[in-house]
Amino acid sequence: MTASVPGLRRTLGVGDAVVIGLGAMVGAGIFAALAPAAHAAGTGLLIGLAVAAVVAYCNAMSSARLAALYPASGGTYVYGRERLGEFWGYLAGWAFVVGKTASCAAMALTVGTYVWPGQAHAVAVGAVVALTAVNYGGVQKSAWLTRMIVALVLAVLASVVVVCLVSGEADAGRLDIGASGGADGVLQAAGLLFFAFAGYARIATLGEEVRDPARTVPRAIPLALGITLVVYVCVAVAVLSVLGSGGLGDATAPLTDAVRAAGTPWLVPVVRIGAAVAAMGSLLALILGVSRTTLAMARDRHLPGVLAAVHPRFQVPHRAELAVGAVVAVLAATADVRGAIGFSSFGVLAYYAVANASAWTLSSRPAARVVPVVGLVGCVVLAFSLPGVSVVVGAGVLVVGAVAYAVRWRVKARAGRK
C-alpha cells in the first residue's frame, strides 16, 4: 500500500480477534452441519470431526505464520500473491469471495428459517441490511456485537450438552466409534464439517485492523480454533449419546431434536433462538471477511477500483461492504442455497490449499514444511470427497475465475504493447 491509499484503523487486540474468530466458527455450522456429516459417516462421525480438525489446525498454523509476515487485509489472497505469484493469489481471493458470498446468503436464510419460516426470505434480507449497517459503523462495533452473540450461543450450546448428557436417554454405547459409512463417508463428513471450522480466516483477513498483527494474529488463530474444537466435540458427543449416528443423520434440526429426545421440549425454543443468533454471528463475520478480501482485490484492480475506497470517518472499506451486502441481499431474496455448505466448503478448501502452498515457501527445512504439506494434501482430498454436485459446481467457478483472469491479462498485455 502506498501513502496515497488510505489504510484501515488498527483497533483490535487479541481478545477482539479471538471473539471475531469464534463468532465465525461457533455459529450456524454446528447447528446445521452435524446432520449431513452423520448421514455420510455414520458411526465414523467423530473420526470425520477429528480429520476436519487436523486439516483446520494445519491451515490455521499456515495462515498464522503468513499473517505475521503480511499483516494486510485480504488473507490468503495477499499470501498467494506475495509467495506464489499474482495468479494464485487472485484464484484464492476469487474462491473465497464467491464461496463465502454464497455462505452469507445461506446464513441469512438460516436466520429467516428459525425466526419466521413463512417469511424466511424477507427476514434474511432484513438481517443482511442490519448487519451491513453495523459493519459500516466500524470494526469495533462489529467486535462488540460479536462478543454478545458468542456469549449467548455458547450458553445455549452448554445447555444442550448438559441436558443431553444428564438425561436418562443418554447412552454411551451410541458413541461406539466405527466407520459404517466407509472411508469415503468419513472424508465427506470431514469436508462438510470443515465448513464449520473455516471462520478463523476472518482473523487473518482483518490483519490490517489488528494492533501488533505480527504477535496478535498468530496468537488469536490457534486460541479461537482450540476453543471451537472443544465446543464441537462436546456438542457432538452429547447429541450422539441421545440420538445415535442414525438418528442424528436423519435429523432436520439435530440440536432441537436432541433436546426433545432428552425429555426437555421446553428448551426447543431456546435452541431455535440460539441457532438464529448463531447464524447472525456467522453472517456478521462473513460480511467482514468478504468485504476485506474484496478491498484487497480492488486495490490490485482485479475487481473495480471504486471498491477500494476507505471511509474517512469510520475507517472501513464502506463501498466494498455495501457491494457485498447488496449481492448477498439479492441472493437471500431469490436463491435456494440448500447446497451452499458443500459449495462453500469446496471454495474455502481451495483457498486454504493456496495458503498452505504459500506457507511451504517460507522455509526450506523439512520439519517446518510438515504442517503445510499435511494441510495442502488434506485440503485437496477433502475438496474432492465432497458431494459430486459441490465438486462440479465449485470446480466450474474456479475455471470461470481463471478464464476471467486470463482475459484480463491478455487485454492488459495488449494495452502495454501499444
N, C-alpha and C positions, 0 to 999 in steps of 0.2 A: 504494500500500500504506500502510495506517495503522500507527501504532505498536503497535496491538493484534494485528496479523497478523505472525507471525514470518517473517523473511526467511531466505534461504539464505546460506551462508558463502562469501565471496569468496576463493578459494584458487588459481584457475587463472591462470597467466601466458600470454604469447604462445606459448611453446613448447608448453605443455599444450593450448591451444586449437587450434593447428595440428595437433597429433597427433590430437586427437579428430576434427577435420575429415577428416584423412587416413584415419583408421580407418573413417569412414562412407563415404568416396568410393573409396579404393583397397581395395575389398572384393570381395564376390562378383559385383558388377556386371560387372567386367572379365572374369571367368571365364564369365559367362552371357550377357551382352548382345551380344557381338560377333557370334555366330552368327545370331540373328534379324535383327540390323541388316544384316548382309551379305546375308542372304536377301532382304531388302526392297530394298536399294540396289544390289546387285551391285557393279560396279566403282566406284560412287559412294559406297562406304563411308567413305572418308577425307573426302569432301565433307560427308557426314552428320555425321561426327565434328566437323568444323570448325564446322558450323552449330550443333550442340549446345553446343560450347564458347563460341561467341559469345553465345548466349542465356544460358548459365550465367554468363558474365562479367557481363553486364548485370544479371542477378538478384543476383549476388554484390555488385556495387557498390551497387545499390539497398539491399540488406539491410545492408551495412556502414554506409552513411550513416544509415539508420534506427536501427540498433543503437546508434550513438554517442549518439543523442538519447534512446532509450528502452531503457536497459540493464536490462531486467527479463526474467524467464522468460516464454516464450510466443512469441517471434519475431514472425512476421507477424500472428498473432492480435492482439498488442498494437499493432503498427503500424497495421493496418487499423482497429482500434477508435479509435485516437487521431487518425488523419488523415482517415478516410473515414466513420466512424460505426460504431455498435455492430454493426449487421447484417453489414457487410463483414468486420469483424474476426472475428465469430462464424463466418461462412462459411469464411474462411481456416482457422481453427482446426479446424472440422469436417472440411474436406477433408484437412488434414494428419493428424489423429488417425485417421480411418477408413482413408485410403490407406496410411499408414505402419504401421498395425496389421497390415494385410494383408501389407505388405512384411516385417514382423517374422516372420510365420509362414512366408513364403517363404524367408527367410534361415535360419530354424531347420530347415526341411525340406531345404535345401541342405546344411547340416551333416550331417543324418542320411543323406542320399543318398550323400555321399562317405565317411562314416565306416563305416556299416553299412547298405548298401542294403536288406537284408532286414528291417530293423527301423528304417526311416527315421523313422517317426512317434514311436517310443519315444525314440530318440536326440534328436529335435527337442525333445520335451517336456523331457528332461533338460537340454539346452542352455539352454532358456528359464529353467528353475528356477535353474540355476547362475549365469547372468548377472544375473538379477534379484537374487540374493543378493549378488553383487559390487556392483551399483549401490546396494543398500540400505546397504552399509557406508560409503558416502561417495563423492563425485565424484573425490577424489584417487586412491582405489583403482581406479576405473574408468579414469582417465587413465593410471595406471601399467600396468595390464593392456593398454590400447590401445596404449601405446608398444611393448610387446613384440610384440604382434600385427602392428603396422605394420612393424616391423623384419623380421620373418620373411616377411611377404607380399612386401615389396619385394625381399628376397633371392631369393625364388622367381621373381618376375616378371623380375628381372635375369637369372637363369639361363636362363629361357625365351628372352628376347631374344638373349642371346649364343649359345646353342645353335642357334637358328634362323638367325641371320644368318651364322654362320661355317660352317654345314653346306653340303655340296655340293648340297643340294636348293634352296637359296635362289636365287631368280631375280628380278632387279629388274624384268623385264618384266611380272611379275604385279602390279606396283604401278601399272600404267598407269591413270591416273585418267580415268574416263568417267562415264557415267550410264546404264548398261544397265538399271537399274531405273526410269528416268524420274524426273522431278521429284517425283512423289508418293512413289516409293520412297525417295528421298533424305530427304525430310521425315519419312517414317515411321521411317526409320533414326535420324534425329536425335532424334525423340521417344523412341524406345526407348533410345538411348544416354544421353539426359538422365537416365534412371533412375540411371545410374552416377555422374553428376556431382552429384546433389542433396544430398550429405551436408554441404555447407558450412552448411546450415540449422541443423545441430546446434550450430555455434559461436554463432549468434545466439540460439537458444533457451536456451543456457546463460548468457545475458548477466548474470543475477543472481549467478552463481558465478565471474565473471571479475574479477580485480583491474584497476582503472582501465579499465573497459569502453569508455569513450569513445575511448581510444587502442588498447587491446588488440584489440578485435573488428575494427575496420577494417583493422588490420594482419594479423591472423590469417586472415581470409577470403580475400583475394587470394593470400596465400602458399600456403595449402592448395590452392586451386584451380589455381594455376600449377604446383605440383609434380605434382598429379594429371594435368593435361593433358599434361605432358612424359611421364609414365609411360604414359598411354594411347596416345599417338602412337607411342612406341617399341614397345609390345606389338602394336598393330595393324599396324604396318609389318612387324615380324618375322614375325607369323603369316601375313599376306598373302603375304609373299615365299616362303613354303613351301607354303601350301595354295591360294593364289589366292582370289578372291572366291567362285567357285563351290564349291570345297571347303570354305571357311570357312562358307558359308551352309548347307551340308548337314551340318556337324559337330554331333554331340550334345554333345561336350565339347571345344571348339575348342582350348584350350591343350594338353591331353593329346594330342589328335590331331596338333597341330603338332609337338610334341617327338618323337612316334613317327615322323612322316613325315620329320623331320630326322635320323633314324637313331640316336636316343638313347632307346630304350624304358626304360632304367634310371631315367630322370628322371620317368617317368609317375607312380609312387607319390609322389614328392616334390611334384609339381604337385597331385595329389589332396589331399595333406595341406595344401598351401598354400591350395587352394580352400576346404577345410573351416575352416581358421583364419581366412581372409578373411571367410567368412560369419559366423563367430563375432564378428569385429570389427565388421562391419556391424550385426549383431543387438544387440551391446552399445551402440553409438552410437544405434541406432534407439530402443531402450527408453529411453535417456536423454532423447532429444528428445521422444518421445511423452508421457512422464510429465511433463515440464516444461510442455508445452502443456496437458496435462490439468490440471495445477496452476493455471495461469493462468485457464483457463476455469471451473474450480471456484471460484476466488476471486470471479468475477463471477456465480456461480450459473447458468451455462449448463450445467454438469454438477453432480452432487451436491456440496454444500458440504463433506461429510466428506472429500472427496479433496483439499482444500486444506491439510490438516494437514502440518506440517513436523516431522520427528523432532527432539526436543530435544537429543539427543546427536550424531547423525550429520549433522544439518542438511541432510536430503534430504526430498523430498516422498514419504515412505515409503508412504502409503496409495495415492497415485497410481501409484507404481511397482508395488506389489503388485496393484492392479487391472489395470494394463496387462499385467503378467506373466501373470495368471490368464487374461485374454481371449486372449492370444497362445498360451498353452499349450493351451487348448481348440481353437483354430483349427489349431495344429500337429498335434494329435492326431487331428483329424477331417476337415480340409478338403483339397481338391485345389486348390492355389494356382498351377497352371501359368500361369494368365493374370495373375498378380499384377504382373508387370513393367509391362504396359500399363495396368492399372487404377491402380497406384501412380503411374505417370508422369502420368496424367490428373489425379489428385488433387493432385500436387505442382505441376504446371504451373498449375492453378487457384490454388493457394496463392501461387505467385510472381507470378501476374498481379495479385493484390491487393497484393503487396509493391511491384511496380513502379508501380501506380497510386498507392500511398501516397507513394512517393518523388517522384512527379511533382508532388505538392503542396508539396514542400519549398522550391521556388524558382520564380519566375516568369521567370527568364532562359532564353531558348530553348536556349542551349548546355548549361545544366545539366539540361535535360529530354530531351536526345537519348538518353541511356542508358536511362532508364526507359521511354521510348516504344518504343525498339527491343526492350527486354526484354518489355514488355507485348504488343506485336504478335507477337513470337516465341513467347511462351507460348501465345497463342490459336491461332496457326497450327499449332504442333506438337501441341497437345492434340487438335485436330480432324483431324490427319493420322495419328493412331494407328489401329490396327485397329478396325473398326467395333464389335466387342463391347466393347472397352475404353471407347470413347466413350459407348456407350449406357448401360453399367453405371455409369461414372463420373458422367455427367450425371444419371442416376437417383438416385445417392447424394447429389449436391448438392441436388436437388429435395427429397428426403426431409429433409435438414438444414434447408432453407429453410422447409418446412412446419412442422417441429417448432419453429422459432424463431417463426413467425407464431402458432402455437397458444399458445406460452408467453407471447408479448407480449400477446395478447388476454386471457388469464387474468389476467395482471398488471395490465392496464388496468382490467378489471372490478373487481378487488380494490381498486384505488386509488379507484374511484368510490363504493365503499361507505363 
